[in-house]
Amino acid sequence: MHRVLPGLVATLASAAGLLAQFHTIDLGCGTPAPVLLPTVGTRLDHGLPYSLTAWNAPVGNPGFLAFGFVDTGGTPLGAYGMPGCLLHPDPLVSVLMVSAGSTAEGTLTMPVMPGGLTLFAQAALVAPGANAAGVVLSSAGRIAIDPWMSADEHVTTSSNRFGNLTVLDLPELNGVSDAVFMARRLDSNPTDIGVWFDPARDRWTIFNEDMSPMPTSERFVVVQPNSRAQAFQWRAVPSNTFANYVRFRHPALDGKPAARVHVTKLYLSGSGLAGYHTAPIGVWYDGSYWNVFNQDGSAMPSAAAFMVLVDDEDLESIASMTVASPGGSEVRLASRSHEYSQNAVAYPIVTQNWNPAGNPGVYNNHRVFAWFSWIPLFQVGDWRIVNDGSAPIPAGASFNVFTVDWLRRSEWLQAMLGSSPFPQHSLRFYSPAVPASWFLSTLVWNPGGVPVGVYNDHESYVAYDQNVGNGSYWGLWNSDASVLPMGLAYNFLHVNRGADGLLAEATAANSSGSDLTIDFPPLNGNPGAVAFLQAANVFATSLNDHPTGLVYSTSQGRWLVRNLDGAAMPAGAQFVVVVANANLSPNCQWFTHTVTAGNLGSTPSLTHISHPLLDGNPNAKCVVTRVVGNGGATSRYPIGVYYSSVTQAWAIHHQALSHQMPIGARFHVLVEAP
């Protein structure tokens, strides 16, 4: 085990506004030992400068900041004249640190790397006379690079509950005493909860504040924010505690009445800090600062502590809002956001907010929880906020709510239309799913590489069918409303919502002729971007029965959705656009394929594609988007992919074999990775 400094990062973060996901793992060496922390205001993100500051550094002396992917566990440096010093990173890169009095700062531009990757950092600073080498080491840090924000359901069992608590076993939290996360109960129970890091088990726990036994089969949601989120631990001290509330001081909150704040009760062990806190809580803005308060007006315990999360643009939640109660037994979330309809694993985090935007508020002296109401007869359901004990929620009571992506990775699917005595117009491929989901699709002629497949020479779209009587589901339709042939198969990709994507709808403002202009920062000014297009109908006002593709406009500096047959883009037509980059998912790879004379097949309607994940793999999955190539070359007909058992390779082909695949046409190809 590393020597962890419980609460050190949290305390400094509270005071200086530092970002979460930087964890101190060793004390360093020196008198005093320099403390390494993120520089105030630095942002942990791909491609941006990331600065670390060593505090208590030898005055006026330079140093080096080392980064590596591996923690050595602490390599002793006594043999190098530095007794008591432990080097943690296995250095891959080092940068010069610039001295400014008793601090020294080093900056590294963060490379683009998959989410969840971890770096380790430590500073070596010149300190004449400190030891034989004249060098001291700072504390070491573990830096999580934009991990996926995750929501996990924890269920109590006889093996994980002990007295009034249940032990969590989540890899990202195990052994991390300064972690910040939100925990909420998913079942009605009159007992309030808190979280506590158990040093004996080296695990986080959820406990009943009133000391009552933790029942079995109790469900909780645990949400861990992404690394860019503003998140910190905060404890009550005399200077910030007033009657029934504790004041937060944080740059992400101070002077911001519209901020959305979430809190989880925290039990801190040792030094007389521990204390139980049974009152229902909420947050409120006093005109300058945010506070957490007891709804019943009782005095705030002197040992109270909290995990605090700021719901802003850096949190990357997929459904975030503040809702007010109309009065009555519950607040339905589905009426405010589609993410909460039909999605049993949305796992909303709810915090009572007394006065959103600084307006006078309403008290609700009850513990609240989110509940998924499922009606088996109609196969429908949605999320609701309710009070424990079914007490009415007063009109005007307000709640901050957010949920995270229920897909940590993009989910690949393959669906086939089975036999039926009746004509079928839709291929049902996903249920249940919420209307706000993103899907990409491509026809696969012969899944598994079987010798014979099925054609469908029609453009298609995906849509959410909210058919209450027969259940709601996602399906695929032909754009001209024709019947789908039996045995038809499609590859589908259910895109994680942490990806860079949008639902683009044609309007008079963004459309001209056959083009719809996409104004989306990850694509703007980037002609080399790889993106994917899917015709969709999410409560759309019109359909677009025309072949579509992507083209980059140099004059506009924008990507366009184009009707490739020259037809006018109808107002109300909808398209899912997804950018292939590090935010998509680690189980996706992508490339651009250009049709050449060398990769045309013996049948002129197809072009052979090659990729290590495709070649020789008849069960591979991929989706394809048409892109206008040089000179305007493009495929203007319905396409699909098929696997040749002869060449042991995949190809893109026109559904109508008579149509030539034009040389110079381009395709963006997205492939399922292991």
TILO-693974 format. One line per 4 residues: their letters; for each residue x, z, y of C-alpha. Coordinates in steps of 0.05 Angstrom, whole numbers, plus 5000, padded with zeros to 4 digits. Example, Ala and Ser with C-alpha at 12.3 -4.5 7.8 and 13.67 -1.06 7.14 Angstrom:
2
as) 5246 5156 4910 ~ 5273 5143 4979 $
END
This chain:
674
mhrv) 5000 5000 5000 ~ 5022 4985 5071 ~ 5023 5042 5121 ~ 4960 5029 5160 $
lpgl) 4948 5058 5230 ~ 4874 5077 5227 ~ 4839 5065 5292 ~ 4901 5045 5332 $
vatl) 4882 4973 5341 ~ 4809 4993 5351 ~ 4826 5042 5406 ~ 4871 4994 5443 $
asaa) 4820 4938 5435 ~ 4768 4982 5465 ~ 4810 4994 5526 ~ 4840 4925 5535 $
glla) 4788 4878 5508 ~ 4830 4849 5452 ~ 4800 4805 5399 ~ 4784 4826 5328 $
qfht) 4819 4807 5264 ~ 4889 4831 5284 ~ 4907 4889 5239 ~ 4969 4933 5247 $
idlg) 5002 4943 5179 ~ 5068 4980 5193 ~ 5096 5028 5245 ~ 5160 4992 5262 $
cgtp) 5225 5028 5280 ~ 5256 5055 5343 ~ 5245 5113 5391 ~ 5192 5097 5409 $
apvl) 5176 5040 5362 ~ 5149 4979 5399 ~ 5076 4964 5385 ~ 5056 4892 5373 $
lptv) 4986 4870 5396 ~ 4951 4807 5419 ~ 4962 4793 5493 ~ 4902 4810 5535 $
gtrl) 4858 4749 5541 ~ 4892 4708 5487 ~ 4846 4669 5440 ~ 4856 4661 5366 $
dhgl) 4837 4588 5353 ~ 4864 4524 5323 ~ 4911 4485 5369 ~ 4912 4538 5425 $
pysl) 4970 4582 5449 ~ 4967 4650 5416 ~ 5008 4704 5450 ~ 5030 4772 5424 $
tawn) 5058 4828 5467 ~ 5106 4882 5444 ~ 5092 4946 5482 ~ 5145 5001 5490 $
apvg) 5198 4946 5486 ~ 5269 4961 5508 ~ 5268 4949 5583 ~ 5294 4882 5604 $
npgf) 5317 4859 5535 ~ 5294 4796 5500 ~ 5272 4789 5428 ~ 5245 4743 5375 $
lafg) 5175 4740 5347 ~ 5172 4720 5273 ~ 5112 4690 5237 ~ 5102 4678 5163 $
fvdt) 5048 4667 5111 ~ 5074 4721 5064 ~ 5078 4796 5073 ~ 5140 4820 5036 $
ggtp) 5111 4890 5032 ~ 5167 4915 5076 ~ 5239 4892 5064 ~ 5288 4950 5080 $
lgay) 5341 4929 5132 ~ 5387 4989 5125 ~ 5442 4945 5096 ~ 5440 4905 5161 $
gmpg) 5451 4966 5206 ~ 5378 4980 5217 ~ 5361 5043 5176 ~ 5286 5058 5171 $
cllh) 5267 4987 5192 ~ 5221 4946 5146 ~ 5212 4871 5156 ~ 5143 4848 5135 $
pdpl) 5137 4773 5149 ~ 5176 4724 5106 ~ 5195 4686 5169 ~ 5177 4612 5172 $
vsvl) 5180 4604 5247 ~ 5205 4647 5305 ~ 5196 4642 5380 ~ 5234 4674 5437 $
mvsa) 5200 4734 5471 ~ 5204 4738 5546 ~ 5217 4808 5574 ~ 5176 4837 5631 $
gsta) 5196 4909 5641 ~ 5176 4951 5580 ~ 5138 4893 5548 ~ 5159 4828 5516 $
egtl) 5114 4769 5501 ~ 5120 4711 5452 ~ 5073 4652 5444 ~ 5059 4606 5385 $
tmpv) 5012 4546 5387 ~ 4967 4557 5328 ~ 4967 4498 5280 ~ 4903 4469 5251 $
mpgg) 4896 4505 5185 ~ 4838 4520 5137 ~ 4793 4578 5155 ~ 4812 4643 5122 $
ltlf) 4887 4632 5123 ~ 4928 4693 5143 ~ 4992 4699 5184 ~ 5039 4759 5189 $
aqaa) 5078 4774 5252 ~ 5132 4822 5275 ~ 5179 4826 5334 ~ 5254 4840 5333 $
lvap) 5279 4865 5401 ~ 5349 4875 5427 ~ 5361 4950 5437 ~ 5436 4967 5448 $
gana) 5454 5034 5418 ~ 5389 5043 5379 ~ 5427 5031 5314 ~ 5489 4996 5288 $
agvv) 5455 4927 5295 ~ 5427 4942 5364 ~ 5359 4916 5343 ~ 5291 4949 5333 $
lssa) 5229 4923 5300 ~ 5158 4927 5327 ~ 5098 4945 5285 ~ 5076 4887 5241 $
gria) 5010 4852 5245 ~ 4964 4814 5199 ~ 4927 4758 5234 ~ 4866 4725 5204 $
idpw) 4860 4653 5228 ~ 4788 4638 5242 ~ 4759 4662 5176 ~ 4689 4641 5158 $
msad) 4640 4692 5184 ~ 4605 4717 5122 ~ 4543 4754 5101 ~ 4544 4791 5035 $
ehvt) 4487 4827 5000 ~ 4507 4893 4971 ~ 4462 4926 4918 ~ 4471 4998 4897 $
tssn) 4482 5011 4823 ~ 4499 5072 4781 ~ 4572 5052 4783 ~ 4579 5044 4859 $
rfgn) 4537 5101 4886 ~ 4562 5172 4893 ~ 4519 5225 4925 ~ 4495 5200 4992 $
ltvl) 4540 5138 4994 ~ 4553 5071 4960 ~ 4622 5039 4956 ~ 4633 4968 4980 $
dlpe) 4680 4921 4943 ~ 4693 4861 4989 ~ 4763 4830 4989 ~ 4764 4820 5065 $
lngv) 4748 4894 5076 ~ 4784 4929 5020 ~ 4842 4970 5047 ~ 4828 4950 5120 $
sdav) 4810 5015 5155 ~ 4805 4983 5224 ~ 4757 4928 5203 ~ 4695 4915 5244 $
fmar) 4631 4893 5211 ~ 4556 4903 5215 ~ 4516 4937 5159 ~ 4440 4937 5155 $
rlds) 4390 4960 5103 ~ 4345 4905 5074 ~ 4294 4953 5045 ~ 4246 5002 5078 $
nptd) 4276 5071 5075 ~ 4265 5127 5126 ~ 4339 5146 5124 ~ 4388 5119 5175 $
igvw) 4456 5094 5152 ~ 4528 5094 5175 ~ 4594 5066 5148 ~ 4657 5105 5130 $
fdpa) 4726 5085 5105 ~ 4743 5127 5045 ~ 4819 5134 5044 ~ 4818 5161 4973 $
rdrw) 4784 5099 4946 ~ 4815 5053 4999 ~ 4746 5024 5007 ~ 4690 5021 5059 $
tifn) 4625 5056 5042 ~ 4553 5058 5068 ~ 4522 5127 5070 ~ 4456 5161 5087 $
edms) 4465 5200 5152 ~ 4417 5255 5130 ~ 4459 5268 5067 ~ 4402 5248 5020 $
pmpt) 4422 5217 4953 ~ 4434 5142 4955 ~ 4382 5110 4910 ~ 4397 5054 4860 $
serf) 4375 4982 4873 ~ 4379 4993 4948 ~ 4399 4928 4985 ~ 4444 4921 5045 $
vvvq) 4472 4863 5084 ~ 4545 4867 5107 ~ 4565 4816 5160 ~ 4639 4804 5177 $
pnsr) 4650 4767 5243 ~ 4697 4708 5250 ~ 4765 4722 5282 ~ 4745 4696 5351 $
aqaf) 4688 4745 5358 ~ 4692 4803 5406 ~ 4688 4863 5359 ~ 4716 4933 5363 $
qwra) 4709 5005 5341 ~ 4687 5055 5394 ~ 4681 5131 5392 ~ 4648 5182 5437 $
vpsn) 4695 5223 5480 ~ 4677 5269 5539 ~ 4694 5215 5590 ~ 4645 5163 5562 $
tfan) 4589 5208 5535 ~ 4528 5226 5578 ~ 4468 5264 5550 ~ 4438 5218 5498 $
yvrf) 4484 5157 5507 ~ 4555 5132 5501 ~ 4582 5081 5549 ~ 4623 5020 5526 $
rhpa) 4679 4992 5570 ~ 4698 4922 5548 ~ 4711 4857 5586 ~ 4661 4820 5542 $
ldgk) 4607 4869 5564 ~ 4623 4898 5632 ~ 4579 4868 5686 ~ 4542 4823 5636 $
paar) 4468 4843 5632 ~ 4452 4782 5588 ~ 4502 4801 5534 ~ 4475 4811 5464 $
vhvt) 4505 4874 5433 ~ 4501 4899 5362 ~ 4522 4966 5336 ~ 4532 5001 5269 $
klyl) 4543 5076 5263 ~ 4613 5095 5243 ~ 4638 5160 5212 ~ 4710 5174 5230 $
sgsg) 4749 5222 5185 ~ 4803 5271 5206 ~ 4823 5307 5270 ~ 4754 5337 5277 $
lagy) 4723 5269 5291 ~ 4674 5267 5233 ~ 4601 5277 5248 ~ 4532 5256 5224 $
htap) 4484 5220 5269 ~ 4411 5216 5247 ~ 4375 5191 5309 ~ 4349 5119 5315 $
igvw) 4394 5082 5364 ~ 4391 5023 5411 ~ 4432 4991 5466 ~ 4418 4987 5541 $
ydgs) 4450 4960 5605 ~ 4456 5009 5664 ~ 4470 4957 5718 ~ 4545 4956 5705 $
ywnv) 4559 4975 5633 ~ 4529 4972 5564 ~ 4513 5036 5527 ~ 4488 5058 5459 $
fnqd) 4433 5111 5462 ~ 4390 5155 5419 ~ 4318 5129 5420 ~ 4290 5200 5413 $
gsam) 4327 5227 5474 ~ 4369 5276 5433 ~ 4440 5291 5454 ~ 4493 5243 5429 $
psaa) 4537 5278 5377 ~ 4606 5292 5404 ~ 4638 5259 5344 ~ 4594 5196 5346 $
afmv) 4629 5130 5334 ~ 4606 5058 5328 ~ 4626 4989 5306 ~ 4609 4942 5363 $
lvdd) 4599 4867 5360 ~ 4585 4821 5419 ~ 4540 4762 5402 ~ 4568 4706 5446 $
edle) 4593 4634 5440 ~ 4654 4659 5400 ~ 4612 4693 5346 ~ 4588 4626 5319 $
sias) 4523 4653 5293 ~ 4473 4599 5272 ~ 4411 4633 5300 ~ 4419 4681 5358 $
mtva) 4365 4708 5404 ~ 4332 4767 5437 ~ 4259 4776 5418 ~ 4205 4820 5447 $
spgg) 4148 4851 5407 ~ 4077 4828 5423 ~ 4055 4896 5396 ~ 4031 4910 5327 $
sevr) 4060 4920 5258 ~ 4118 4870 5260 ~ 4156 4816 5297 ~ 4159 4749 5262 $
lasr) 4226 4714 5270 ~ 4205 4647 5240 ~ 4163 4632 5301 ~ 4225 4636 5344 $
shey) 4275 4600 5300 ~ 4269 4556 5238 ~ 4330 4590 5208 ~ 4286 4649 5190 $
sqna) 4233 4608 5154 ~ 4239 4595 5079 ~ 4310 4623 5079 ~ 4313 4687 5038 $
vayp) 4388 4694 5049 ~ 4388 4687 5125 ~ 4403 4762 5128 ~ 4388 4775 5202 $
ivtq) 4425 4831 5238 ~ 4377 4868 5285 ~ 4395 4917 5340 ~ 4345 4949 5387 $
nwnp) 4357 4927 5460 ~ 4321 4972 5510 ~ 4327 4925 5571 ~ 4348 4853 5558 $
agnp) 4377 4820 5620 ~ 4375 4887 5655 ~ 4299 4891 5660 ~ 4263 4958 5650 $
gvyn) 4253 4970 5576 ~ 4209 5001 5523 ~ 4229 5055 5474 ~ 4216 5048 5400 $
nhrv) 4234 5115 5368 ~ 4238 5087 5297 ~ 4290 5057 5251 ~ 4279 4983 5245 $
fawf) 4297 4936 5189 ~ 4290 4861 5173 ~ 4245 4843 5115 ~ 4234 4776 5081 $
swip) 4160 4767 5069 ~ 4149 4721 5009 ~ 4080 4694 4988 ~ 4087 4671 4916 $
lfqv) 4020 4636 4915 ~ 4042 4586 4968 ~ 4117 4591 4956 ~ 4130 4605 5029 $
gdwr) 4163 4662 5066 ~ 4196 4685 5130 ~ 4236 4742 5161 ~ 4203 4798 5202 $
ivnd) 4225 4860 5240 ~ 4187 4922 5221 ~ 4191 4997 5234 ~ 4205 5045 5177 $
gsap) 4141 5077 5153 ~ 4101 5016 5179 ~ 4094 5049 5247 ~ 4069 5001 5300 $
ipag) 4122 4968 5344 ~ 4103 4978 5417 ~ 4091 4916 5459 ~ 4153 4898 5498 $
asfn) 4202 4931 5451 ~ 4261 4883 5446 ~ 4312 4866 5393 ~ 4378 4828 5390 $
vftv) 4380 4785 5328 ~ 4431 4739 5296 ~ 4445 4709 5229 ~ 4506 4674 5199 $
dwlr) 4514 4613 5156 ~ 4488 4627 5086 ~ 4536 4573 5061 ~ 4610 4593 5066 $
rsew) 4627 4525 5037 ~ 4592 4459 5042 ~ 4549 4453 4979 ~ 4551 4387 4940 $
lqam) 4489 4366 4902 ~ 4467 4307 4861 ~ 4394 4291 4849 ~ 4358 4239 4806 $
lgss) 4286 4217 4807 ~ 4258 4228 4738 ~ 4202 4191 4702 ~ 4131 4199 4726 $
pfpq) 4065 4162 4713 ~ 4053 4160 4788 ~ 4091 4123 4842 ~ 4137 4169 4880 $
hslr) 4157 4161 4952 ~ 4206 4220 4958 ~ 4265 4247 4919 ~ 4261 4323 4923 $
fysp) 4332 4350 4923 ~ 4334 4419 4954 ~ 4286 4478 4956 ~ 4281 4525 4989 $
avpa) 4320 4508 5051 ~ 4305 4516 5125 ~ 4286 4458 5170 ~ 4350 4468 5211 $
swfl) 4396 4451 5152 ~ 4443 4392 5155 ~ 4449 4342 5097 ~ 4490 4279 5085 $
stlv) 4470 4230 5030 ~ 4494 4167 4995 ~ 4462 4130 4937 ~ 4504 4135 4873 $
wnpg) 4488 4077 4827 ~ 4512 4107 4762 ~ 4525 4182 4764 ~ 4574 4202 4710 $
gvpv) 4599 4131 4703 ~ 4543 4108 4655 ~ 4543 4033 4644 ~ 4475 4019 4677 $
gvyn) 4449 4045 4743 ~ 4390 4037 4791 ~ 4390 4000 4858 ~ 4349 4017 4920 $
dhes) 4357 3962 4971 ~ 4327 4003 5028 ~ 4351 4047 5084 ~ 4333 4119 5074 $
yvay) 4328 4185 5111 ~ 4325 4259 5094 ~ 4269 4304 5118 ~ 4240 4372 5110 $
dqnv) 4170 4370 5080 ~ 4133 4432 5100 ~ 4077 4425 5050 ~ 4048 4495 5046 $
gngs) 4004 4481 4986 ~ 4059 4454 4942 ~ 4118 4491 4972 ~ 4167 4467 5025 $
ywgl) 4229 4427 5008 ~ 4280 4377 5031 ~ 4273 4306 5005 ~ 4295 4234 5014 $
wnsd) 4249 4177 5032 ~ 4257 4102 5042 ~ 4251 4087 5116 ~ 4201 4031 5104 $
asvl) 4156 4079 5063 ~ 4167 4039 4999 ~ 4164 4071 4930 ~ 4229 4098 4901 $
pmgl) 4250 4070 4833 ~ 4254 4117 4773 ~ 4324 4138 4755 ~ 4349 4133 4826 $
aynf) 4406 4181 4842 ~ 4438 4205 4906 ~ 4496 4249 4925 ~ 4479 4302 4977 $
lhvn) 4522 4348 5018 ~ 4489 4410 5047 ~ 4536 4422 5106 ~ 4557 4493 5124 $
rgad) 4531 4509 5193 ~ 4599 4532 5217 ~ 4618 4458 5218 ~ 4619 4417 5281 $
glla) 4555 4378 5279 ~ 4490 4365 5315 ~ 4421 4335 5307 ~ 4421 4276 5355 $
eata) 4354 4249 5379 ~ 4347 4183 5416 ~ 4319 4190 5487 ~ 4315 4146 5548 $
anss) 4375 4183 5577 ~ 4423 4174 5518 ~ 4401 4106 5490 ~ 4410 4034 5512 $
gsdl) 4394 3973 5471 ~ 4414 3986 5399 ~ 4459 4046 5415 ~ 4450 4121 5420 $
tidf) 4508 4155 5456 ~ 4534 4219 5424 ~ 4558 4269 5476 ~ 4593 4321 5433 $
ppln) 4660 4354 5453 ~ 4693 4350 5383 ~ 4683 4274 5386 ~ 4688 4257 5460 $
gnpg) 4751 4218 5477 ~ 4773 4218 5405 ~ 4773 4147 5376 ~ 4810 4171 5314 $
avaf) 4757 4222 5295 ~ 4724 4219 5227 ~ 4649 4233 5229 ~ 4589 4223 5184 $
lqaa) 4519 4199 5200 ~ 4453 4213 5167 ~ 4384 4187 5188 ~ 4338 4247 5189 $
nvfa) 4267 4269 5205 ~ 4264 4341 5227 ~ 4196 4339 5260 ~ 4217 4272 5291 $
tsln) 4170 4231 5334 ~ 4191 4164 5304 ~ 4231 4134 5247 ~ 4285 4082 5250 $
dhpt) 4281 4031 5194 ~ 4346 3997 5210 ~ 4417 4000 5182 ~ 4459 4047 5225 $
glvy) 4532 4063 5233 ~ 4582 4093 5281 ~ 4624 4057 5333 ~ 4671 4083 5386 $
stsq) 4661 4059 5457 ~ 4728 4057 5493 ~ 4694 4046 5561 ~ 4650 4108 5553 $
grwl) 4700 4150 5514 ~ 4642 4167 5467 ~ 4620 4153 5396 ~ 4554 4115 5388 $
vrnl) 4501 4111 5334 ~ 4485 4037 5330 ~ 4430 3997 5296 ~ 4476 3947 5262 $
dgaa) 4423 3892 5260 ~ 4418 3893 5336 ~ 4348 3924 5338 ~ 4331 3970 5396 $
mpag) 4341 4044 5382 ~ 4271 4075 5382 ~ 4259 4137 5424 ~ 4252 4199 5380 $
aqfv) 4296 4173 5323 ~ 4339 4229 5295 ~ 4407 4231 5263 ~ 4452 4286 5235 $
vvva) 4524 4276 5260 ~ 4578 4318 5226 ~ 4651 4318 5247 ~ 4704 4321 5193 $
nanl) 4754 4374 5215 ~ 4779 4443 5195 ~ 4711 4474 5210 ~ 4676 4432 5157 $
spnc) 4696 4467 5093 ~ 4757 4475 5049 ~ 4721 4439 4992 ~ 4717 4373 5030 $
qwft) 4769 4319 5041 ~ 4759 4255 5081 ~ 4790 4188 5096 ~ 4776 4121 5127 $
htvt) 4769 4059 5084 ~ 4777 3988 5112 ~ 4754 3927 5074 ~ 4811 3878 5060 $
agnl) 4819 3817 5017 ~ 4860 3859 4970 ~ 4806 3911 4956 ~ 4746 3865 4950 $
gstp) 4716 3866 4880 ~ 4703 3809 4833 ~ 4632 3814 4859 ~ 4636 3799 4934 $
slth) 4586 3854 4951 ~ 4634 3911 4937 ~ 4700 3940 4960 ~ 4744 3985 4917 $
ishp) 4763 4053 4946 ~ 4819 4098 4923 ~ 4832 4173 4930 ~ 4864 4223 4883 $
lldg) 4798 4261 4877 ~ 4761 4197 4860 ~ 4807 4156 4816 ~ 4792 4164 4742 $
npna) 4737 4215 4756 ~ 4667 4188 4740 ~ 4636 4255 4759 ~ 4666 4256 4829 $
kcvv) 4619 4263 4889 ~ 4626 4229 4955 ~ 4584 4207 5015 ~ 4598 4147 5059 $
trvv) 4583 4126 5131 ~ 4588 4056 5158 ~ 4635 4047 5218 ~ 4642 3984 5261 $
gngg) 4712 3955 5250 ~ 4757 3910 5292 ~ 4721 3849 5318 ~ 4654 3881 5304 $
atsr) 4659 3873 5228 ~ 4610 3918 5193 ~ 4565 3925 5133 ~ 4493 3912 5156 $
ypig) 4458 3925 5091 ~ 4439 3986 5049 ~ 4500 4013 5013 ~ 4517 4058 4955 $
vyys) 4576 4079 4912 ~ 4588 4065 4839 ~ 4641 4080 4787 ~ 4672 4025 4744 $
svtq) 4692 4047 4674 ~ 4735 3984 4671 ~ 4778 3997 4733 ~ 4767 4073 4729 $
awai) 4756 4072 4804 ~ 4699 4080 4854 ~ 4672 4026 4899 ~ 4625 4019 4958 $
hhqa) 4574 3965 4947 ~ 4515 3931 4978 ~ 4450 3946 4942 ~ 4433 3872 4945 $
lshq) 4489 3838 4907 ~ 4481 3773 4946 ~ 4508 3804 5011 ~ 4582 3794 5023 $
mpig) 4623 3856 5041 ~ 4656 3834 5107 ~ 4731 3839 5113 ~ 4749 3888 5169 $
arfh) 4688 3932 5159 ~ 4704 4005 5158 ~ 4675 4066 5123 ~ 4686 4141 5131 $
vlve) 4688 4173 5063 ~ 4677 4247 5049 ~ 4699 4273 4980 ~ 4685 4337 4943 $
ap) 4748 4377 4934 ~ 4759 4429 4878 $
END
